[in-house]
């Protein structure tokens, strides 16, 4: 009994010691300064391919420099530069069974101009009522097939979102034509397609993008990586509401980016990590997760021990204060390890309470998770009732900074055995393509 009491006392002392460090090193005023800067109006909503996102990247670079972390191996700076092909629609026409489909009844996702004069080489798919539209939509875009999608009328609201996105154009990697075949969504009460004609004209330009990434080399296990990430892009300028058109993206995901910056500062000050730590602010999450896709291609996924992706931690979770949820909780023992490291504290991690939202494959953890990495997203957002999501009202004034600070501190404490090289979460089965 005496032995167990001593062990318990040592554990409590250990947690208390780490708690003192985390409370001293992760300060609320610094968290507030960072998220307020990233979500300010002069960042113009951090839209992809805009001056605002370049300004945000410059700010994050400056924070990484202040933190004292290094650029990624082989890089000369913190920007991880790459380019994409940006497609802007010019005109389109769809004819089914000899009848022109009204422009507001179809939407085209494509990476360039194309013409179909028949059904040859085109697959027709129906999405019946009751399906998980988000899952079906993502699968169709990645199918690598020329596709016409007939939508049940119950998806009218979803179709409006698809159409709005299609009007903004498409983005693709160079040489990725096989993965970006055209997909035509139809909401016109069509049950059968016997003949087809599609004309789609678009302007294609090469545009620059950039993740912002840095690292702290590991002491004894430098070839094993732990990734802390969040996306710093948002929607930019959108349809005005009450005279405001800037989608500031304070929660989505300036809050997660703030966490990444704070964790970089925290671990650099501790300077005790056995594994190499990588801190990355991803670009282009909102238009397809292209930043994390590019990042994943530069990594050997087998060397990535774990990924802490942080998305929308600006308000209390449905479980109350001192809590967050982890997407894909059941897919590895990542969550159990984190919770074990929090023993003796008030904070608790829960499994994702929104399985119907398919959140595990909707954020920047998805690409590495598909490659077998225990890559999970940590969030507190009540996504099923969040009325500020993707709106101009997602501003700093709506944030609970104390919740952000508590979550960052919990991530810092809960990650310590993984960072120290003592624990390695079980791998996730690779996603079959």
C-alpha positions as CSV (number, residue, x, y, z in Angstrom):
1,X,0.0,0.0,0.0
2,X,2.8,2.4,0.9
3,X,4.4,1.7,-2.5
4,X,1.2,2.7,-4.3
5,X,0.8,5.8,-2.2
6,X,4.3,6.9,-3.1
7,X,3.7,6.3,-6.8
8,X,0.5,8.3,-6.6
9,X,2.3,11.2,-4.9
10,X,5.0,11.2,-7.5
11,X,2.4,11.2,-10.2
12,X,0.6,14.2,-8.6
13,X,3.9,16.0,-8.2
14,X,4.8,15.3,-11.9
15,X,1.4,16.6,-13.1
16,X,1.7,19.6,-10.8
17,X,5.2,20.4,-12.1
18,X,4.2,20.2,-15.7
19,X,1.0,22.2,-14.9
20,X,3.1,25.0,-13.4
21,X,5.3,25.1,-16.5
22,X,2.3,25.1,-18.9
23,X,0.5,27.8,-16.9
24,X,3.6,30.0,-16.8
25,X,4.7,29.4,-20.5
26,X,1.3,29.6,-22.2
27,X,-0.2,32.9,-21.3
28,X,-3.7,34.2,-22.0
29,X,-2.5,37.7,-23.1
30,X,-0.3,36.2,-25.8
31,X,-3.0,33.8,-27.0
32,X,-5.4,36.8,-27.2
33,X,-2.9,38.9,-29.1
34,X,-2.2,36.2,-31.7
35,X,-5.8,35.3,-32.4
36,X,-6.9,38.9,-32.5
37,X,-4.2,39.7,-35.1
38,X,-5.0,36.7,-37.3
39,X,-8.8,37.4,-37.3
40,X,-8.5,41.2,-37.7
41,X,-10.3,42.9,-40.6
42,X,-6.9,43.8,-42.2
43,X,-6.3,40.1,-42.9
44,X,-9.3,40.3,-45.2
45,X,-10.6,36.9,-44.1
46,X,-7.3,35.1,-45.1
47,X,-8.9,33.9,-48.4
48,X,-6.7,31.6,-50.5
49,X,-4.8,33.4,-53.3
50,X,-5.4,36.8,-51.7
51,X,-3.1,39.5,-50.2
52,X,-4.7,38.7,-46.8
53,X,-3.4,35.2,-46.6
54,X,0.1,36.4,-47.6
55,X,-0.1,38.9,-44.7
56,X,-1.2,36.2,-42.3
57,X,1.7,33.9,-43.4
58,X,4.2,36.8,-42.8
59,X,2.8,37.2,-39.3
60,X,3.1,33.5,-38.5
61,X,6.6,33.4,-39.9
62,X,7.4,36.2,-37.5
63,X,6.0,34.3,-34.5
64,X,8.0,31.2,-35.4
65,X,11.2,33.4,-35.6
66,X,10.4,34.8,-32.1
67,X,9.8,31.3,-30.8
68,X,13.3,30.3,-32.0
69,X,12.3,27.2,-34.0
70,X,14.0,26.2,-37.2
71,X,12.8,25.9,-40.8
72,X,12.1,22.3,-42.0
73,X,15.2,20.3,-43.0
74,X,16.6,21.6,-46.3
75,X,14.4,24.7,-46.3
76,X,15.8,28.2,-46.1
77,X,12.7,29.8,-44.6
78,X,9.4,28.9,-42.9
79,X,7.3,29.1,-46.0
80,X,6.7,25.8,-47.8
81,X,6.1,27.1,-51.3
82,X,4.2,25.3,-54.0
83,X,1.8,26.2,-56.8
84,X,-1.6,25.2,-57.9
85,X,-3.7,25.4,-61.1
86,X,-6.6,27.8,-60.4
87,X,-9.6,27.4,-62.7
88,X,-12.2,30.1,-63.1
89,X,-15.5,29.3,-64.9
90,X,-16.3,31.3,-68.0
91,X,-19.4,29.6,-69.5
92,X,-21.2,26.3,-69.3
93,X,-24.1,24.4,-71.0
94,X,-25.7,21.1,-70.1
95,X,-28.2,19.2,-72.3
96,X,-29.8,16.0,-71.1
97,X,-32.1,13.9,-73.3
98,X,-32.2,16.7,-75.8
99,X,-33.3,19.4,-73.4
100,X,-31.2,22.2,-72.0
101,X,-30.9,22.2,-68.2
102,X,-31.4,25.6,-66.6
103,X,-28.2,27.2,-65.3
104,X,-29.4,27.2,-61.7
105,X,-30.1,23.4,-61.8
106,X,-26.6,22.1,-62.4
107,X,-23.1,22.7,-61.1
108,X,-19.8,21.6,-62.5
109,X,-16.6,20.8,-60.6
110,X,-13.6,20.7,-63.1
111,X,-10.0,21.6,-63.3
112,X,-10.2,22.9,-66.8
113,X,-12.3,23.3,-70.0
114,X,-13.9,20.2,-71.4
115,X,-16.6,19.0,-73.9
116,X,-18.7,15.9,-73.7
117,X,-20.8,15.1,-76.7
118,X,-22.1,11.7,-75.5
119,X,-22.3,9.3,-72.6
120,X,-19.1,7.6,-73.7
121,X,-16.7,7.5,-70.8
122,X,-19.2,9.1,-68.5
123,X,-20.6,7.5,-65.4
124,X,-24.1,8.4,-64.2
125,X,-24.6,8.2,-60.5
126,X,-27.7,8.8,-58.4
127,X,-27.6,10.0,-54.7
128,X,-30.8,8.8,-53.2
129,X,-32.4,10.4,-50.2
130,X,-31.0,9.5,-46.8
131,X,-27.3,9.3,-47.8
132,X,-24.5,11.1,-46.1
133,X,-24.1,13.8,-48.7
134,X,-20.7,15.1,-47.5
135,X,-19.2,11.6,-47.7
136,X,-20.8,10.9,-51.2
137,X,-19.6,14.4,-52.4
138,X,-16.0,13.9,-51.4
139,X,-15.9,10.4,-52.8
140,X,-17.2,11.6,-56.2
141,X,-14.6,14.4,-56.4
142,X,-11.8,11.9,-55.8
143,X,-13.2,9.1,-57.9
144,X,-11.0,10.0,-61.0
145,X,-14.1,9.4,-63.3
146,X,-16.1,11.6,-65.6
147,X,-19.4,11.7,-63.7
148,X,-22.9,13.0,-63.9
149,X,-24.6,13.0,-60.5
150,X,-28.4,13.1,-60.2
151,X,-29.4,14.5,-56.9
152,X,-32.6,13.8,-55.0
153,X,-34.6,16.9,-54.3
154,X,-34.0,16.5,-50.5
155,X,-30.5,17.7,-51.2
156,X,-31.6,21.2,-52.4
157,X,-29.8,23.0,-49.7
158,X,-26.6,21.0,-50.2
159,X,-26.8,21.6,-53.9
160,X,-26.9,25.4,-53.4
161,X,-23.6,25.1,-51.4
162,X,-22.1,22.9,-54.2
163,X,-23.2,25.4,-56.9
164,X,-21.8,28.3,-54.9
165,X,-18.4,26.5,-54.6
166,X,-18.5,25.6,-58.3
167,X,-19.0,29.3,-59.3
168,X,-15.8,30.2,-57.4
169,X,-13.9,27.8,-59.6
170,X,-11.6,24.9,-58.9
171,X,-8.0,24.2,-57.8
172,X,-5.8,21.3,-58.7
173,X,-2.2,20.1,-58.5
174,X,-0.2,20.0,-61.8
175,X,-0.5,16.7,-63.4
176,X,-3.4,15.6,-61.2
177,X,-5.9,15.3,-64.1
178,X,-6.7,11.7,-63.3
179,X,-7.8,12.7,-59.8
180,X,-9.7,15.7,-61.0
181,X,-12.0,14.5,-63.6
182,X,-15.1,16.7,-64.2
183,X,-18.2,16.0,-62.0
184,X,-21.5,17.5,-63.1
185,X,-24.2,17.8,-60.3
186,X,-27.8,17.9,-61.5
187,X,-30.8,19.1,-59.5
188,X,-33.5,19.0,-62.2
189,X,-35.7,16.1,-61.5
190,X,-34.0,13.9,-64.1
191,X,-34.4,10.2,-63.4
192,X,-32.6,8.7,-66.4
193,X,-29.9,10.0,-68.8
194,X,-30.2,8.6,-72.3
195,X,-28.2,11.3,-74.1
196,X,-25.8,14.0,-72.9
197,X,-23.9,17.1,-74.0
198,X,-21.8,19.3,-71.8
199,X,-19.7,22.3,-72.7
200,X,-17.5,23.9,-70.0
201,X,-15.1,26.8,-70.7
202,X,-12.7,28.0,-68.0
203,X,-9.6,30.1,-67.6
204,X,-6.7,28.3,-65.9
205,X,-3.8,30.1,-64.1
206,X,-0.9,28.9,-62.1
207,X,-1.1,30.4,-58.6
208,X,1.3,30.3,-55.6
209,X,0.4,28.8,-52.2
210,X,2.4,28.4,-49.0
211,X,2.2,26.5,-45.8
212,X,4.2,28.0,-42.9
213,X,6.2,25.3,-41.1
214,X,9.0,25.0,-38.6
215,X,10.6,22.4,-36.4
216,X,12.5,21.6,-33.2
217,X,14.9,18.7,-33.9
218,X,14.6,15.7,-31.5
219,X,17.4,14.8,-29.2
220,X,17.5,11.0,-29.2
221,X,14.8,10.2,-31.9
222,X,15.3,12.9,-34.6
223,X,13.9,10.7,-37.3
224,X,10.6,10.2,-35.6
225,X,8.2,13.1,-36.0
226,X,5.3,14.6,-34.0
227,X,3.2,17.1,-36.0
228,X,1.2,20.0,-34.5
229,X,-1.0,21.6,-37.1
230,X,-3.9,23.9,-37.9
231,X,-5.0,25.8,-41.0
232,X,-4.6,29.5,-41.3
233,X,-6.8,30.2,-44.4
234,X,-10.5,31.0,-44.3
235,X,-13.1,32.2,-46.8
236,X,-12.0,35.8,-47.4
237,X,-14.6,38.3,-48.6
238,X,-18.1,36.8,-48.9
239,X,-21.7,37.9,-49.3
240,X,-22.4,40.8,-46.9
241,X,-24.4,40.4,-43.7
242,X,-25.5,43.5,-41.8
243,X,-23.0,45.5,-43.8
244,X,-20.0,43.2,-43.0
245,X,-18.4,41.0,-45.8
246,X,-15.2,39.9,-44.1
247,X,-15.3,36.2,-43.0
248,X,-12.7,36.7,-40.3
249,X,-12.4,33.0,-39.3
250,X,-11.5,33.6,-35.7
251,X,-12.6,30.1,-34.6
252,X,-12.1,28.6,-38.0
253,X,-9.2,28.3,-37.7
254,X,-7.3,31.3,-36.2
255,X,-7.9,29.5,-32.9
256,X,-6.1,26.4,-34.1
257,X,-3.3,28.3,-35.7
258,X,-2.8,30.2,-32.4
259,X,-2.5,26.9,-30.6
260,X,0.2,25.8,-33.0
261,X,2.2,29.0,-32.5
262,X,1.8,28.7,-28.7
263,X,2.9,25.1,-28.6
264,X,6.0,25.9,-30.7
265,X,7.0,28.5,-28.2
266,X,6.2,26.2,-25.3
267,X,8.2,23.2,-26.5
268,X,11.1,25.4,-27.6
269,X,11.3,26.9,-24.1
270,X,11.2,23.4,-22.5
271,X,13.9,22.2,-25.0
272,X,13.5,18.6,-23.9
273,X,11.8,16.8,-26.8
274,X,13.2,13.5,-27.8
275,X,11.3,13.2,-31.0
276,X,11.4,15.9,-33.7
277,X,8.5,18.3,-33.4
278,X,7.0,19.9,-36.6
279,X,4.7,22.9,-36.3
280,X,2.7,23.7,-39.5
281,X,0.0,26.2,-40.4
282,X,-1.7,24.8,-43.5
283,X,-3.1,26.8,-46.4
284,X,-6.1,26.0,-48.6
285,X,-8.0,23.8,-46.2
286,X,-11.2,25.6,-47.0
287,X,-10.9,24.8,-50.8
288,X,-9.9,21.2,-50.6
289,X,-7.1,20.6,-48.1
290,X,-4.4,21.3,-50.6
291,X,-1.8,22.5,-48.1
292,X,-1.9,19.4,-46.0
293,X,-1.9,17.2,-49.1
294,X,1.3,18.9,-50.3
295,X,2.8,18.7,-46.9
296,X,2.1,14.9,-46.7
297,X,3.8,14.3,-50.0
298,X,7.0,15.8,-48.6
299,X,7.0,13.5,-45.6
300,X,7.7,9.8,-45.1
301,X,4.5,8.9,-43.3
302,X,6.1,5.9,-41.6
303,X,8.3,8.4,-39.7
304,X,5.3,10.4,-38.4
305,X,4.5,9.0,-34.9
306,X,1.4,11.2,-34.4
307,X,-0.4,14.3,-35.6
308,X,-2.2,16.8,-33.4
309,X,-4.4,18.7,-35.8
310,X,-6.2,21.6,-34.0
311,X,-9.4,22.9,-35.5
312,X,-11.9,25.4,-33.9
313,X,-11.3,25.5,-30.1
314,X,-12.7,29.0,-29.6
315,X,-15.8,28.0,-27.6
316,X,-16.7,25.5,-24.9
317,X,-17.6,22.0,-26.2
318,X,-21.0,20.3,-25.6
319,X,-19.3,18.5,-22.7
320,X,-18.7,21.8,-20.9
321,X,-15.6,23.6,-19.7
322,X,-12.2,21.8,-19.6
323,X,-13.2,19.4,-22.4
324,X,-12.6,18.8,-26.1
325,X,-13.3,15.9,-28.5
326,X,-11.0,13.9,-30.7
327,X,-12.1,12.8,-34.2
328,X,-11.5,9.2,-35.0
329,X,-11.0,8.4,-31.3
330,X,-11.8,4.7,-31.8
331,X,-9.3,4.3,-34.7
332,X,-6.2,4.3,-32.4
333,X,-5.2,4.7,-28.8
334,X,-4.1,8.3,-29.3
335,X,-7.0,9.6,-27.2
336,X,-6.3,7.2,-24.4
337,X,-2.6,8.2,-24.2
338,X,-3.6,11.9,-24.1
339,X,-6.1,11.3,-21.3
340,X,-3.6,9.2,-19.4
341,X,-1.2,12.2,-19.4
342,X,-3.9,14.4,-18.0
343,X,-4.6,12.2,-15.0
344,X,-4.8,14.5,-12.0
345,X,-6.2,17.4,-14.0
346,X,-9.8,18.6,-14.7
347,X,-9.5,18.4,-18.4
348,X,-11.0,15.5,-20.4
349,X,-10.9,14.4,-24.0
350,X,-14.0,12.7,-25.5
351,X,-14.7,10.8,-28.6
352,X,-16.2,12.8,-31.5
353,X,-19.9,13.3,-30.7
354,X,-20.8,14.1,-34.3
355,X,-20.2,11.0,-36.3
356,X,-22.7,11.9,-39.0
357,X,-20.6,15.0,-39.8
358,X,-17.7,12.7,-40.9
359,X,-15.2,15.1,-39.3
360,X,-12.3,12.7,-39.2
361,X,-11.9,13.0,-43.0
362,X,-12.9,16.7,-43.2
363,X,-9.9,18.4,-41.8
364,X,-6.1,18.5,-42.4
365,X,-5.4,15.3,-40.5
366,X,-7.1,13.3,-43.2
367,X,-4.2,12.9,-45.7
368,X,-1.8,11.6,-43.1
369,X,-4.5,9.4,-41.5
370,X,-5.2,7.9,-44.9
371,X,-1.5,6.9,-45.0
372,X,-1.7,5.1,-41.6
373,X,-0.6,7.9,-39.3
374,X,-2.5,8.3,-36.0
375,X,-3.5,11.7,-37.1
376,X,-6.5,13.2,-35.3
377,X,-8.2,16.5,-35.0
378,X,-8.9,18.1,-31.6
379,X,-11.8,20.5,-31.5
380,X,-14.4,22.0,-29.1
381,X,-16.9,23.2,-31.8
382,X,-20.5,22.4,-31.5
383,X,-20.7,21.9,-35.2
384,X,-24.3,20.8,-35.3
385,X,-25.6,24.1,-33.8
386,X,-22.8,26.5,-34.6
387,X,-24.6,29.4,-36.3
388,X,-21.3,31.4,-36.8
389,X,-19.6,28.7,-38.8
390,X,-18.5,30.0,-42.2
391,X,-20.1,33.4,-41.6
392,X,-19.0,37.0,-41.1
393,X,-19.9,36.6,-37.5
394,X,-17.0,34.3,-36.7
395,X,-15.1,37.2,-35.2
396,X,-12.7,37.6,-32.2
397,X,-15.6,39.1,-30.2
398,X,-17.3,35.7,-30.3
399,X,-14.3,33.8,-28.9
400,X,-13.9,32.5,-25.4
401,X,-10.2,33.1,-25.0
402,X,-10.1,31.2,-21.7
403,X,-11.4,28.1,-23.5
404,X,-8.7,28.4,-26.1
405,X,-6.0,28.7,-23.4
406,X,-7.3,25.8,-21.4
407,X,-7.3,23.6,-24.6
408,X,-3.8,24.6,-25.6
409,X,-2.5,23.9,-22.1
410,X,-4.3,20.5,-22.2
411,X,-2.7,19.6,-25.5
412,X,0.7,20.6,-24.2
413,X,0.3,18.4,-21.1
414,X,-1.4,15.5,-22.9
415,X,1.2,15.3,-25.6
416,X,4.3,15.1,-23.4
417,X,4.8,11.3,-23.3
418,X,4.6,11.2,-27.1
419,X,7.0,14.1,-27.5
420,X,9.3,12.4,-25.0
421,X,9.5,9.3,-27.1
422,X,7.9,7.1,-24.4
423,X,4.5,6.5,-26.1
424,X,3.6,5.9,-29.8
425,X,-0.1,5.6,-30.7
426,X,-1.2,2.6,-32.6
427,X,-1.2,3.1,-36.4
428,X,-4.5,3.6,-38.3
429,X,-5.3,1.2,-41.1
430,X,-4.4,2.8,-44.4
431,X,-7.3,4.1,-46.4
432,X,-7.9,2.0,-49.5
433,X,-8.2,4.0,-52.7
